[in-house]
């Protein structure tokens, strides 16, 4: 069953749709056995999808693969879940190639398991114009940044490129396979740049932490040396004051000694003069 009302189809077309539905219902158990299933209806995509198919109540295996609602798929996860493409030499049908290039979406809603395949309807010029208008509208609604790194802009442009791959694959499967190679190569290059960026950020953070640890040790050593310097400067001032005190004391003592010696010399000179006079007078009398 699918959402929405559909017009009655002719008997031949009704049989083809029934066979296609049976093939689609059997496919998820083989192709998406390990893929993550979102909880709740996924966000509207720029890729054109068929009406969703209800696969019945969600089994325990399906519930085990259920992820968080609205969980975005990372670029590495997108690269990891590459579908096995059918070889071109085997001349696969357009639907097989299309579903291998763009795997179906799965989700669990109200305990029921739903799956939605990409549409196999050819695109017209009007569809391309509407795709461009839808892309511009989504960029504006989700407030995607025009420059720099923006996950929202990256997601929307990836959906737009997938829709272009879908349109090309319907008309020419080989060209769609080639576009898929181009898309995967671009994603791998972006993933490599992201890995390089993350490693460089980790390296820079580690170096910053190391420099901060060395800075703390250096600041502690500087503080210790400044404290030692202040102690030495205080010791120098103390020794200078002591030297000045010793010099003043020695100068005073020297002055006192010189004065004392001068007095002794003067006294001795006076005695000498007195003795000389006494001797001269004694010689005269004799």
C-alpha positions as CSV (number, residue, x, y, z in Angstrom):
1,X,0.0,0.0,0.0
2,X,1.1,3.6,-0.6
3,X,0.1,7.0,0.6
4,X,-2.3,9.1,-1.4
5,X,-4.9,8.1,-4.0
6,X,-3.9,6.8,-7.4
7,X,-5.9,6.5,-10.6
8,X,-7.0,2.9,-11.7
9,X,-4.4,1.4,-14.0
10,X,-5.1,-0.8,-17.0
11,X,-4.9,-4.5,-16.4
12,X,-1.5,-5.0,-18.1
13,X,0.0,-2.1,-16.3
14,X,-1.6,-3.3,-13.0
15,X,0.2,-6.6,-13.4
16,X,3.5,-5.0,-14.1
17,X,3.1,-2.8,-11.0
18,X,2.1,-5.8,-8.9
19,X,5.2,-7.7,-10.0
20,X,7.4,-4.6,-9.5
21,X,6.0,-4.2,-5.9
22,X,6.6,-7.8,-5.1
23,X,10.2,-7.5,-6.4
24,X,10.7,-4.3,-4.3
25,X,9.3,-6.0,-1.2
26,X,11.7,-8.9,-1.5
27,X,14.7,-6.6,-2.1
28,X,15.2,-4.9,1.2
29,X,16.0,-8.1,3.0
30,X,18.9,-8.7,0.7
31,X,20.3,-5.2,0.0
32,X,19.7,-3.2,3.2
33,X,20.0,-5.8,5.8
34,X,22.6,-3.9,7.7
35,X,21.6,-0.3,6.9
36,X,20.5,2.1,9.6
37,X,16.8,2.7,9.6
38,X,15.5,6.1,10.8
39,X,12.7,6.6,13.3
40,X,9.9,8.6,11.8
41,X,9.5,9.8,8.2
42,X,12.7,11.2,6.7
43,X,13.0,14.9,5.8
44,X,11.8,15.9,2.3
45,X,14.6,15.4,-0.2
46,X,15.4,17.0,-3.5
47,X,15.6,13.5,-5.0
48,X,12.3,12.4,-6.5
49,X,10.9,9.3,-4.8
50,X,7.9,7.0,-5.5
51,X,5.1,6.9,-2.9
52,X,6.4,4.9,0.1
53,X,5.5,1.2,0.5
54,X,4.3,-0.2,3.8
55,X,6.1,-3.5,4.5
56,X,4.0,-4.4,7.5
57,X,4.8,-4.3,11.2
58,X,8.4,-3.6,12.1
59,X,10.2,-6.8,12.9
60,X,12.7,-7.1,15.8
61,X,15.5,-7.1,13.3
62,X,14.3,-3.9,11.8
63,X,13.9,-2.3,15.2
64,X,17.4,-3.3,16.1
65,X,18.7,-1.2,13.1
66,X,16.6,1.8,14.1
67,X,18.5,5.0,14.5
68,X,17.7,8.4,16.1
69,X,15.0,10.5,14.5
70,X,16.4,13.1,12.1
71,X,19.9,11.7,12.4
72,X,22.1,13.0,9.6
73,X,24.2,10.6,7.7
74,X,27.9,11.5,7.8
75,X,30.1,11.6,4.8
76,X,32.1,8.6,5.9
77,X,28.9,6.6,6.5
78,X,27.8,7.5,3.0
79,X,31.1,6.2,1.6
80,X,30.9,3.1,3.7
81,X,27.5,2.0,2.5
82,X,28.4,1.7,-1.2
83,X,25.9,-0.5,-3.1
84,X,27.1,-3.4,-5.2
85,X,26.6,-2.1,-8.7
86,X,25.6,-4.6,-11.4
87,X,28.1,-5.0,-14.2
88,X,27.3,-3.2,-17.4
89,X,28.1,-6.3,-19.5
90,X,25.2,-8.1,-17.9
91,X,22.8,-5.5,-19.4
92,X,20.9,-4.9,-16.1
93,X,17.5,-3.1,-16.2
94,X,17.3,0.6,-15.6
95,X,15.5,0.0,-12.3
96,X,18.2,-2.3,-11.1
97,X,20.9,0.2,-11.9
98,X,18.9,3.1,-10.5
99,X,18.2,1.3,-7.2
100,X,21.8,0.3,-6.9
101,X,23.0,3.9,-7.5
102,X,20.4,5.4,-5.1
103,X,19.3,2.9,-2.4
104,X,15.8,3.1,-1.0
105,X,15.0,5.0,2.1
106,X,13.7,3.0,5.1
107,X,12.0,4.2,8.3
108,X,9.8,3.0,11.1
109,X,6.6,5.0,11.8
110,X,4.0,4.1,14.4
111,X,5.4,0.5,14.6
112,X,5.2,0.0,10.8
113,X,8.1,-0.5,8.4
114,X,8.1,1.7,5.4
115,X,10.4,1.8,2.3
116,X,10.6,4.3,-0.5
117,X,12.4,3.8,-3.8
118,X,13.6,6.5,-6.1
119,X,11.3,7.3,-9.0
120,X,12.0,5.9,-12.4
121,X,10.0,8.6,-14.2
122,X,12.0,10.5,-16.8
123,X,12.6,14.1,-16.1
124,X,11.5,17.0,-18.4
125,X,12.9,20.4,-18.8
126,X,10.2,21.7,-16.3
127,X,11.5,19.2,-13.7
128,X,15.0,20.5,-14.0
129,X,13.7,24.1,-13.6
130,X,11.6,23.0,-10.5
131,X,14.7,21.3,-9.1
132,X,16.7,24.5,-9.3
133,X,13.9,26.5,-7.7
134,X,13.5,23.9,-5.0
135,X,17.3,24.0,-4.3
136,X,17.3,27.7,-3.9
137,X,14.2,27.6,-1.7
138,X,15.7,24.9,0.6
139,X,18.9,26.9,0.9
140,X,17.0,29.9,2.0
141,X,14.6,28.0,4.3
142,X,17.3,26.2,6.1
143,X,19.5,29.3,6.2
144,X,22.5,27.7,4.5
145,X,25.7,29.8,4.5
146,X,26.8,31.1,1.1
147,X,30.5,30.7,1.8
148,X,32.7,28.6,4.0
149,X,32.0,25.2,5.4
150,X,28.2,24.5,5.8
151,X,26.8,21.0,6.3
152,X,23.3,22.2,5.3
153,X,24.6,23.5,1.9
154,X,26.7,20.3,1.4
155,X,23.6,18.1,2.1
156,X,21.3,20.0,-0.3
157,X,23.8,20.1,-3.1
158,X,24.5,16.4,-2.6
159,X,20.7,15.7,-2.9
160,X,20.6,17.8,-6.1
161,X,23.5,15.9,-7.6
162,X,21.8,12.6,-6.7
163,X,18.6,13.8,-8.4
164,X,20.7,14.7,-11.6
165,X,22.2,11.2,-11.5
166,X,18.7,9.8,-11.3
167,X,17.5,11.8,-14.2
168,X,20.6,10.8,-16.3
169,X,20.5,7.1,-15.3
170,X,16.9,6.8,-16.6
171,X,17.9,7.9,-20.0
172,X,21.4,6.4,-20.1
173,X,22.5,3.9,-17.3
174,X,26.1,3.9,-18.4
175,X,26.3,7.7,-18.0
176,X,24.7,7.4,-14.6
177,X,27.4,4.9,-13.5
178,X,30.1,7.3,-14.6
179,X,28.4,10.2,-12.7
180,X,28.3,7.9,-9.7
181,X,32.1,7.4,-9.9
182,X,32.5,11.2,-10.1
183,X,30.3,11.7,-7.1
184,X,32.1,9.0,-5.0
185,X,35.5,10.5,-6.0
186,X,34.4,13.9,-4.8
187,X,33.1,12.5,-1.5
188,X,36.3,10.6,-0.9
189,X,38.3,13.8,-1.6
190,X,36.2,15.7,0.9
191,X,36.4,12.9,3.4
192,X,40.2,13.0,3.1
193,X,40.3,16.7,3.6
194,X,38.0,16.4,6.7
195,X,40.3,13.7,8.1
196,X,43.3,15.9,7.5
197,X,41.6,18.8,9.1
198,X,40.6,16.8,12.1
199,X,44.1,15.4,12.5
200,X,45.6,18.9,12.2
201,X,43.2,20.3,14.8
202,X,44.1,17.4,17.2
203,X,47.8,18.0,16.6
204,X,47.4,21.7,17.2
205,X,45.4,21.1,20.4
206,X,48.0,18.7,21.7
207,X,50.8,21.2,21.0
208,X,48.8,24.0,22.6
209,X,48.3,21.8,25.8
210,X,52.0,21.0,25.8
211,X,52.9,24.6,25.4
212,X,50.5,25.6,28.2
213,X,52.1,22.9,30.5
214,X,55.6,24.2,29.7
215,X,54.4,27.7,30.2
216,X,53.2,27.0,33.7
217,X,56.6,25.4,34.6
218,X,58.4,28.3,33.0
219,X,56.3,30.9,34.9
220,X,56.9,29.0,38.2
221,X,60.7,29.0,37.5
222,X,60.6,32.7,36.6
223,X,58.7,33.4,39.9
224,X,61.3,31.4,41.9
225,X,64.2,33.2,40.2
226,X,62.6,36.6,40.8
227,X,62.1,35.7,44.5
228,X,65.8,34.6,44.6
229,X,66.8,37.9,42.9
230,X,64.9,39.9,45.5
231,X,66.6,37.9,48.3
232,X,70.0,38.6,46.7
233,X,69.3,42.3,46.3
234,X,68.2,42.5,49.9
235,X,71.5,40.7,50.9
236,X,73.5,43.2,48.7
237,X,71.8,46.2,50.4
238,X,72.5,44.6,53.8
239,X,76.1,44.1,53.0
240,X,76.5,47.6,51.6
241,X,75.1,49.1,54.8
242,X,77.4,46.9,56.8
243,X,80.4,48.0,54.7
244,X,79.4,51.7,55.1
245,X,79.1,51.2,58.9
246,X,82.5,49.5,59.1
247,X,84.0,52.3,56.9
248,X,82.6,55.0,59.1
249,X,83.7,53.2,62.3
250,X,87.2,52.7,60.9
251,X,87.4,56.3,59.7
252,X,86.4,57.5,63.2
253,X,88.9,55.2,64.8
254,X,91.6,56.4,62.4
255,X,90.9,60.0,63.1
256,X,91.1,59.3,66.9
257,X,94.4,57.5,66.4
258,X,95.9,60.2,64.3
259,X,94.8,62.8,66.8
260,X,96.3,60.8,69.6
261,X,99.6,60.3,67.8
262,X,99.8,63.9,67.0
263,X,99.4,64.8,70.6
264,X,102.1,62.3,71.6
265,X,104.4,63.7,68.9
266,X,103.8,67.2,70.1
267,X,104.4,66.2,73.7
268,X,107.6,64.4,72.7
269,X,108.8,67.5,70.7
270,X,108.1,69.7,73.8
271,X,110.1,67.3,76.0
272,X,112.9,67.3,73.5
273,X,113.0,71.1,73.4
274,X,112.9,71.3,77.2
275,X,115.7,68.7,77.4
276,X,117.8,70.5,74.9
277,X,117.4,73.7,76.8
278,X,118.3,71.9,80.0
279,X,121.4,70.4,78.5
280,X,122.6,73.6,77.1
281,X,122.2,75.4,80.4
282,X,123.9,72.6,82.2
283,X,126.8,72.7,79.8
284,X,127.2,76.5,80.3
285,X,127.4,76.2,84.1
286,X,129.9,73.5,83.9
